[in-house]
Amino acid sequence: MQENKAEANQTVNPAELLKKPYLNEKETALVTGRSVFTLRNERHIRRGLPYLKVARRSIRYSTKDILKFMESRRIAFDEAEVA
């Protein structure tokens, strides 16, 4: 019980998480800025990030898929339009 509280109080560096090959939904929410509820809802309606179901209640997201998903939503401005 004490270990769980200690783990919850530790701050996790998103850069450290990106070194892992797979992330759980809480880690994915931290990296993407999306809530766990949003990730669950997107899985339910079959949208959003691709995921792996490794057990009945264990979901994992590939770090490569997360980065690819985020990069595909990048918004860039033309230099000429900004000036």
Buried (B, 14 or more C-beta within 10 A) or exposed (E): EEEEEEEEEEEEEEEEBBEEEBBBBEBBBBBBEBEEEEBEEBBEEEEBBEBEEEEEEEBBBBBEBBEEBEEEEEEEEEEEEEE
